[in-house]
Amino acid sequence: NAGVTQTPKFQVLKTGQSMTLQCAQDMNHEYMSWYRQDPGMGLRLIHYSVGAGITDQGEVPNGYNVSRSTTEDFPLRLLSAAPSQTSVYFCASSLRGTGSGNTIYFGEGSWLTVV
Amino acid sequence: AQSVTQPDIHITVSEGASLELRCNYSYGATPYLFWYVQSPGQGLQLLLKYFSGDTLVQGIKGFEAEFKRSQSSFNLRKPSVHWSDAAEYFCAVGAGGNEKLTFGTGTRLTIIP
């Protein structure tokens, strides 16, 4: 059981480049989300999805796009990378939302540096 | 909207000593509360969670937490820490339905011999 898998683990981008962070889960979870982690700020929600075809914005969505064409995958796209997007990105999934008593499982993170 | 405060940025504890990490939350209704641990370069692992019922919650690795509604707190405790407990600890609160987790800023735990 692979759980939540993120790729790549490390990436360096130049300002203005675009890229996609991949996230896949094999637990048939409905709920998937992306967080970014910055020093002294904890984790902040970027976007989330409650099922295939349904996405919504979190706390810090600007500069990021998501889509959810399948239950398993939830890619995060950086449209035009900026140094402010240098961060560690975590993908997470759960069977349903937190209100249903479900545990949220996190991937191992993707370290992104924008120069 | 919910919020979480972890007032201690960094705590240093001797191996074998007891530990308490503080967490205060703000939420209008009954919250769903979580503690996660993150080792360097790793993702987050759930230690324990509170949804309802007994306010003293047991978790993995010998950790426990107590929900105190009157103090809006959910402090994490361990009676005797091990060097392997050195990590960053995050408290989080979730609202009902499919809403997001709101995290605190984390407490970094250092263990000294």
Boltz contact constraints between the chains, C-beta under 6 A:
constraints:
  - contact:
      token1: [A, 40]
      token2: [B, 105]
      max_distance: 6.0
  - contact:
      token1: [A, 42]
      token2: [B, 103]
      max_distance: 6.0
  - contact:
      token1: [A, 42]
      token2: [B, 104]
      max_distance: 6.0
  - contact:
      token1: [A, 42]
      token2: [B, 105]
      max_distance: 6.0
  - contact:
      token1: [A, 42]
      token2: [B, 106]
      max_distance: 6.0
  - contact:
      token1: [A, 43]
      token2: [B, 103]
      max_distance: 6.0
  - contact:
      token1: [A, 45]
      token2: [B, 100]
      max_distance: 6.0
  - contact:
      token1: [A, 50]
      token2: [B, 98]
      max_distance: 6.0
  - contact:
      token1: [A, 58]
      token2: [B, 100]
      max_distance: 6.0
  - contact:
      token1: [A, 97]
      token2: [B, 97]
      max_distance: 6.0
  - contact:
      token1: [A, 97]
      token2: [B, 98]
      max_distance: 6.0
  - contact:
      token1: [A, 98]
      token2: [B, 32]
      max_distance: 6.0
  - contact:
      token1: [A, 98]
      token2: [B, 94]
      max_distance: 6.0
  - contact:
      token1: [A, 98]
      token2: [B, 101]
      max_distance: 6.0
  - contact:
      token1: [A, 99]
      token2: [B, 96]
      max_distance: 6.0
  - contact:
      token1: [A, 99]
      token2: [B, 97]
      max_distance: 6.0
  - contact:
      token1: [A, 101]
      token2: [B, 51]
      max_distance: 6.0
  - contact:
      token1: [A, 103]
      token2: [B, 46]
      max_distance: 6.0
  - contact:
      token1: [A, 106]
      token2: [B, 43]
      max_distance: 6.0
  - contact:
      token1: [A, 106]
      token2: [B, 44]
      max_distance: 6.0
  - contact:
      token1: [A, 107]
      token2: [B, 43]
      max_distance: 6.0
  - contact:
      token1: [A, 108]
      token2: [B, 43]
      max_distance: 6.0
  - contact:
      token1: [A, 109]
      token2: [B, 43]
      max_distance: 6.0
